[in-house]
């Protein structure tokens, strides 16, 4: 049965923040993103995660991204991406953490090695988006490593690559439902009225969002929001469902105050401050 994600449903599933909490109470998001020419993806994703309520964000970025990142958001911590060697420096918490992998990271052997390591060795919630989805699609044998705390966020083109066949708006939903029956993931199919297919067989359709959100970086913002909610201990299916709703709501709030045509991804991050998560 298809469930519609609307305000009353969101309010019934939203948790109250701990009034005596500290930054680690609200989770730590690790963002593996950005490469030459695409550093903005990391910045947008990281800023969105912070705005969505987590306590800490660490961006794993190329060295040339340090100054742009800190200029945009000095609140964000960073480590230089040195391939799998970076894991020797990190201590990703077993609890209260979530990872985003893929926005603007580039499709390379080094990125593929990183993703494979995450799939094999890291147990915290993992949001795979953008270049991460392309890399995953290039290695279908890795699908066997997918778990319930993995969230895939493809648009139709990325979904086609994952499935190994071209899908359109009419066929995508049926194919997505088949995919989650084979692989225990949470699958967000982005588009008009984005759909979420959960590992336990539930289906959701979002009620927020508009065509102004069809702009570069919008998906990077969504990945950050979803990971932030997962780091705050929302179950992954719920983090995905709430994240899509809040992301669309940010776009609707902007459109109602300004215009759809002028919306850019950074505006979505700024509108999150108006949403009670």
Order of alpha helices (4+ residues) and beta strands (2+ residues): beta-alpha-beta-alpha-beta-alpha-beta-beta-alpha-beta-alpha-beta-alpha-alpha-beta-beta-beta-alpha-alpha-alpha
